[in-house]
């Protein structure tokens, strides 16, 4: 059954309102996406990135401690590091570029790794950035006579940087020389997945919006502000009969 008809001027006003609403929504979506990208970038801009490695300088090393609190030369019986002698920076990259190879590292007097003992900070590099690693937990991956491997997780911090999750690895091996073992450790920043996902998702959304067709002017409206592509207008508002002398542009059945 046929219903009412919408004629020329009425239809133009109706379609223009729909165009304006859709254009406003589109612009709002773009602004939200851009804001999310900015926030995601800001969230990651101050994260610590890179890797830094330590060992002892000449005449240095670590002294191990057994469960009785005594120094030991038996790696298999060790439960703690009793002291660190002349720890220094070996290699660095990323955010740690401000640090120089050979810079001294401040370590705790004693660190118990069995059982796992949190320590904040486990190490600190005095200087402009004051980098530090705060150990949350550690796991003995391998321990036998002649070799010890410990891995830990925690947080990196530094002046002007956000707290950043990180992984830490420590090894010592061989036979003690003067009661001291050679050793090395590596700390690697692990940026959070959440920040990466936010940045990637919002960037993808903005790219998809950007690929939409640019605004096209309406042939029946001299005020083109907020006009958008005909693809953004629902199919029911298309006017295949534009130019029809009958003046009937839309029919409700």
C-alpha positions, -999 to 999 in steps of 0.1 A, spaced: 0 0 0 14 34 -10 20 60 18 29 96 20 54 113 -4 84 135 5 89 162 -22 119 183 -33 126 209 -5 114 186 23 137 158 12 167 182 8 163 194 44 159 159 57 189 146 38 210 175 49 202 169 86 212 132 82 245 143 65 253 167 92 247 141 120 268 115 102 296 140 96 296 151 132 299 114 143 326 108 118 346 138 130 341 128 166 354 93 159 385 106 142 393 130 171 388 101 196 412 79 176 438 107 173 435 114 211 440 77 218 471 76 196 485 106 214 479 90 248 493 57 237 524 74 224 528 95 256 524 63 276 553 47 258 575 77 253 590 75 288 594 37 290 629 24 295 641 4 265 673 -16 258 697 -39 276 725 -34 300 751 -59 312 775 -60 342 805 -79 354 834 -72 378 865 -52 370 901 -64 375 905 -81 409 867 -82 414 841 -110 415 814 -122 438 817 -140 471 791 -167 477 774 -176 509 760 -209 521 729 -216 542 750 -212 574 758 -176 565 795 -184 558 814 -177 526 817 -207 504 836 -218 472 811 -245 465 786 -231 439 763 -260 445 759 -250 482 754 -213 477 722 -196 487 732 -160 485 757 -135 472 776 -122 502 794 -94 484 800 -79 450 835 -66 443 840 -39 417 809 -43 397 808 -22 365 790 -17 332 801 -39 304 776 -32 275 745 -10 271 721 2 244 687 19 241 679 42 270 711 32 287 732 50 261 738 78 287 758 53 307 794 47 299 811 13 297 832 9 328 809 30 350 806 17 386 774 -1 397 761 0 432 750 -35 444 737 -47 478 760 -60 504 741 -93 505 714 -108 483 697 -141 492 685 -160 461 674 -192 478 647 -187 489 638 -160 464 641 -126 480 628 -94 465 653 -65 467 647 -29 458 669 -19 443 691 -48 434 714 -25 415 718 13 409 739 32 384 746 67 400 745 94 374 722 117 354 695 91 349 700 71 381 689 39 365 679 12 390 665 -23 389 640 -34 415 639 -72 418 604 -88 425 613 -124 423 641 -148 412 643 -184 400 673 -207 401 674 -222 365 705 -243 371 728 -249 400 756 -274 402 793 -275 410 809 -250 387 779 -232 374 749 -211 386 721 -195 365 694 -173 381 667 -155 363 645 -128 378 618 -103 370 613 -68 383 610 -31 373 635 -7 358 634 30 368 653 61 360 650 99 362 625 110 336 614 74 328 583 55 336 587 23 357 592 -5 331 590 -43 335 623 -60 330 640 -94 331 673 -100 349 698 -128 344 728 -137 366 755 -163 360 787 -174 378 809 -202 370 843 -218 373 866 -222 403 870 -194 428 902 -174 427 910 -161 461 874 -170 471 859 -148 443 839 -160 413 837 -143 380 801 -134 371 779 -115 347 744 -102 347 721 -87 320 689 -66 325 665 -63 296 636 -39 295 603 -55 285 577 -28 275 542 -37 285 520 -54 259 490 -32 269 506 0 257 517 -16 225 483 -30 218 466 4 225 489 22 202 486 -4 173 448 -6 176 442 31 176 466 36 148 448 10 127 415 26 134 427 60 123 441 45 91 408 29 83 389 61 89 414 80 67 407 56 38 371 66 37 362 87 7 366 125 12 335 147 16 315 153 -16 293 183 -21 255 179 -24 242 191 -58 211 205 -42 225 223 -12 246 254 -15 258 251 21 283 223 18 295 224 54 296 190 70 288 172 37 301 137 35 305 110 10 272 95 -4 285 61 9 280 74 44 243 80 37 220 50 42 207 34 10 172 45 17 183 81 13 199 76 -21 182 97 -49 184 77 -82 157 98 -96 175 132 -92 164 153 -122 131 135 -124 106 163 -135 79 147 -114 96 162 -83 90 130 -64 122 120 -47 113 95 -20 85 71 -14 74 53 17 58 20 9 
